[in-house]
Amino acid sequence: MFTENATRIGTLGNHVDDATCSIMAAKSINEPVIIVPFKEFELIVDPLINGCVDAMLVPGAYPFITKFIMNDRLYVQNVFTYIIPSLVFASKHPESKSEYETLFNHPATNVLIGDLDIKWLNQINVSSNSEACLNVLQNVDECSAITNSASAQQHGLYIHKVLRDSINMPFVIFVKNKGGIEHE
């Protein structure tokens, strides 16, 4: 059992049908859970400590996961893996350009920037793959994103290049540390 007494799981997303890797991983749990989306992982900690959610789900690739692991108010209850959608380079135009004004991406995908053979003037880290897509759509400049394929498709972006495929991502389930009580 992945979630042991955790029915309300907070994770990254704008809404429960969002195509973030975290929302999709939460949906893959074969237990009755209620997914509670948050704009940032950091925004889940206080609701978890205060009992508004029972658990927090964070992918192992999140570059700031150590702040949750080292937080004495949190406890790692479980870890599971989920194959995330392909990580892709996308834009709102059918044809890829050689230069873009801005590249939007989640910090976890910064390591993929070197795989691109295009140029951009600005690179902006955003809170999720969905936010990267939304920023591309809402911007009048020539913009692009590194995102996941499901999010690109959900937002109607054109995929120009697959950067990584079939990543078996670890996901960590955090719960409130009960303070000295042995966890099972």
Secondary structure, 3 states (H helix, E strand, C coil): CCCCCCCEEEEECCCCCCCCHHHHHHHCCCCCCEEEEECCHHHHHHHHHCCCCCEEEEECCCCCCHHHHCCCCEEEEEEEEEECCCEEEEECCCCCCCEEEEEEECHHHHHHHHHCCCEEEEEEECCCHHHHHHHHHHCCCCEEEEEEHHHHHHCCCEEEEEEECCCEEEEEEEEECCCCCCCC
